[in-house]
Amino acid sequence: MLVVALLTLPCDGQAAADDSPTVDWGRDLYMSYCVSCHGWTGKGDGPAGLALKSPPADLTQLSARNGGEFPTAQVKKYIEGEKPIQAHGSRKMPVWGKVFRRESTGAEARMQYFALSKFLESIQSGD
């Protein structure tokens, strides 16, 4: 799987197409790790979100809240756990970056961050 992911990386810095294997992998990761809180469409309406200290973010508005530019570096920091998320409460709450690193090699964990970020970029709303 890592080889496939590496081969699908865009070489020119452009975002991957919405139907690329990288975005598909990111969608799979999202469905495994994020959908329960952020919901099927990323709008923050997942069933587990009700139990959080603060409502989950609407992940379809990340670009809109960042002047129309997708905040790739910030998203990576949130996923890795470098930047705390208020809704998750204390740092005792699992951080997905730690899970990715525990389940994968360092290189594959980085690919997971990248794929999840590309999926999130693909669901940005133009609103």
C-alpha beads as a LAMMPS data file, in Angstrom:
LAMMPS data file: protein, C-alpha beads

127 atoms
126 bonds

1 atom types
1 bond types

-500.0 500.0 xlo xhi
-500.0 500.0 ylo yhi
-500.0 500.0 zlo zhi

Masses

1 110.0

Atoms # bond

1 1 1 0.000 0.000 0.000
2 1 1 2.873 2.380 0.784
3 1 1 4.274 1.987 -2.725
4 1 1 0.882 2.815 -4.246
5 1 1 0.594 5.873 -2.021
6 1 1 4.083 7.063 -2.929
7 1 1 3.355 6.669 -6.627
8 1 1 0.220 8.797 -6.320
9 1 1 1.952 11.755 -4.685
10 1 1 1.651 14.835 -6.859
11 1 1 5.118 15.813 -8.065
12 1 1 4.406 19.438 -8.869
13 1 1 2.817 20.444 -5.560
14 1 1 -0.686 20.478 -7.034
15 1 1 -3.557 18.899 -5.120
16 1 1 -4.382 15.357 -6.106
17 1 1 -7.562 14.840 -8.100
18 1 1 -10.630 14.048 -6.013
19 1 1 -10.747 10.511 -7.398
20 1 1 -7.055 9.746 -6.904
21 1 1 -5.930 6.703 -4.896
22 1 1 -4.431 9.095 -2.324
23 1 1 -7.786 10.807 -1.744
24 1 1 -9.514 7.404 -1.655
25 1 1 -7.058 6.222 1.008
26 1 1 -7.659 9.447 2.933
27 1 1 -11.423 8.832 2.708
28 1 1 -10.900 5.340 4.154
29 1 1 -8.830 6.791 7.014
30 1 1 -11.492 9.443 7.620
31 1 1 -14.210 6.774 7.783
32 1 1 -12.116 4.771 10.268
33 1 1 -10.954 7.564 12.552
34 1 1 -12.997 10.748 12.063
35 1 1 -16.558 10.034 10.932
36 1 1 -17.941 9.251 14.396
37 1 1 -17.335 12.846 15.522
38 1 1 -17.154 14.853 12.291
39 1 1 -19.959 13.012 10.478
40 1 1 -20.289 11.460 7.019
41 1 1 -19.915 14.799 5.249
42 1 1 -17.319 16.361 7.568
43 1 1 -19.692 19.009 8.892
44 1 1 -19.149 18.107 12.557
45 1 1 -22.452 16.292 13.003
46 1 1 -21.262 12.801 13.879
47 1 1 -23.059 10.898 16.654
48 1 1 -20.070 10.787 19.035
49 1 1 -19.675 14.551 18.737
50 1 1 -22.487 15.016 21.249
51 1 1 -20.246 13.650 24.006
52 1 1 -17.403 16.098 23.335
53 1 1 -16.610 19.152 25.434
54 1 1 -17.095 21.399 22.356
55 1 1 -18.822 20.564 19.067
56 1 1 -16.535 19.074 16.403
57 1 1 -15.285 21.422 13.697
58 1 1 -16.963 21.608 10.313
59 1 1 -14.079 20.204 8.285
60 1 1 -15.648 21.391 5.018
61 1 1 -14.902 24.994 6.017
62 1 1 -11.161 24.770 6.703
63 1 1 -10.230 26.661 3.526
64 1 1 -12.978 29.250 4.036
65 1 1 -11.705 29.958 7.557
66 1 1 -8.179 30.322 6.164
67 1 1 -8.781 32.947 3.483
68 1 1 -9.658 30.412 0.777
69 1 1 -6.380 28.491 1.126
70 1 1 -6.394 24.943 2.492
71 1 1 -4.258 24.984 5.693
72 1 1 -2.228 21.833 5.002
73 1 1 0.417 22.461 7.676
74 1 1 -2.190 23.241 10.359
75 1 1 -4.226 20.142 9.489
76 1 1 -1.105 17.979 9.798
77 1 1 -0.380 19.495 13.234
78 1 1 -3.904 18.691 14.417
79 1 1 -3.740 15.124 13.118
80 1 1 -0.287 14.534 14.620
81 1 1 -1.347 16.006 17.949
82 1 1 1.140 18.892 17.879
83 1 1 -1.738 21.349 18.177
84 1 1 -4.338 20.580 20.870
85 1 1 -7.998 20.415 19.911
86 1 1 -10.283 21.965 22.512
87 1 1 -13.133 19.523 21.872
88 1 1 -10.882 16.563 22.669
89 1 1 -10.377 17.763 26.236
90 1 1 -7.208 16.628 27.977
91 1 1 -4.182 15.250 26.141
92 1 1 -5.116 11.820 27.536
93 1 1 -7.586 11.566 24.651
94 1 1 -6.023 9.530 21.804
95 1 1 -4.340 11.609 19.122
96 1 1 -4.506 10.035 15.665
97 1 1 -0.876 10.788 14.898
98 1 1 0.153 8.541 17.780
99 1 1 -2.183 5.822 16.517
100 1 1 -0.796 6.091 12.977
101 1 1 2.794 5.910 14.251
102 1 1 2.016 2.931 16.488
103 1 1 0.299 0.981 13.695
104 1 1 2.723 1.893 10.883
105 1 1 6.291 2.722 10.005
106 1 1 7.274 6.387 10.168
107 1 1 7.063 6.692 6.386
108 1 1 3.608 5.129 6.229
109 1 1 2.366 7.339 9.077
110 1 1 3.490 10.409 7.094
111 1 1 1.631 9.052 4.070
112 1 1 -1.484 8.629 6.213
113 1 1 -1.291 12.288 7.309
114 1 1 -0.868 13.289 3.678
115 1 1 -3.751 11.126 2.412
116 1 1 -6.129 12.286 5.142
117 1 1 -5.177 15.897 4.457
118 1 1 -5.801 15.427 0.715
119 1 1 -9.226 13.937 1.448
120 1 1 -10.091 16.877 3.711
121 1 1 -8.921 19.261 1.004
122 1 1 -11.237 17.475 -1.452
123 1 1 -14.352 18.095 0.687
124 1 1 -13.900 21.838 1.077
125 1 1 -17.087 23.776 0.460
126 1 1 -17.181 26.828 -1.753
127 1 1 -19.682 28.492 0.616

Bonds

1 1 1 2
2 1 2 3
3 1 3 4
4 1 4 5
5 1 5 6
6 1 6 7
7 1 7 8
8 1 8 9
9 1 9 10
10 1 10 11
11 1 11 12
12 1 12 13
13 1 13 14
14 1 14 15
15 1 15 16
16 1 16 17
17 1 17 18
18 1 18 19
19 1 19 20
20 1 20 21
21 1 21 22
22 1 22 23
23 1 23 24
24 1 24 25
25 1 25 26
26 1 26 27
27 1 27 28
28 1 28 29
29 1 29 30
30 1 30 31
31 1 31 32
32 1 32 33
33 1 33 34
34 1 34 35
35 1 35 36
36 1 36 37
37 1 37 38
38 1 38 39
39 1 39 40
40 1 40 41
41 1 41 42
42 1 42 43
43 1 43 44
44 1 44 45
45 1 45 46
46 1 46 47
47 1 47 48
48 1 48 49
49 1 49 50
50 1 50 51
51 1 51 52
52 1 52 53
53 1 53 54
54 1 54 55
55 1 55 56
56 1 56 57
57 1 57 58
58 1 58 59
59 1 59 60
60 1 60 61
61 1 61 62
62 1 62 63
63 1 63 64
64 1 64 65
65 1 65 66
66 1 66 67
67 1 67 68
68 1 68 69
69 1 69 70
70 1 70 71
71 1 71 72
72 1 72 73
73 1 73 74
74 1 74 75
75 1 75 76
76 1 76 77
77 1 77 78
78 1 78 79
79 1 79 80
80 1 80 81
81 1 81 82
82 1 82 83
83 1 83 84
84 1 84 85
85 1 85 86
86 1 86 87
87 1 87 88
88 1 88 89
89 1 89 90
90 1 90 91
91 1 91 92
92 1 92 93
93 1 93 94
94 1 94 95
95 1 95 96
96 1 96 97
97 1 97 98
98 1 98 99
99 1 99 100
100 1 100 101
101 1 101 102
102 1 102 103
103 1 103 104
104 1 104 105
105 1 105 106
106 1 106 107
107 1 107 108
108 1 108 109
109 1 109 110
110 1 110 111
111 1 111 112
112 1 112 113
113 1 113 114
114 1 114 115
115 1 115 116
116 1 116 117
117 1 117 118
118 1 118 119
119 1 119 120
120 1 120 121
121 1 121 122
122 1 122 123
123 1 123 124
124 1 124 125
125 1 125 126
126 1 126 127
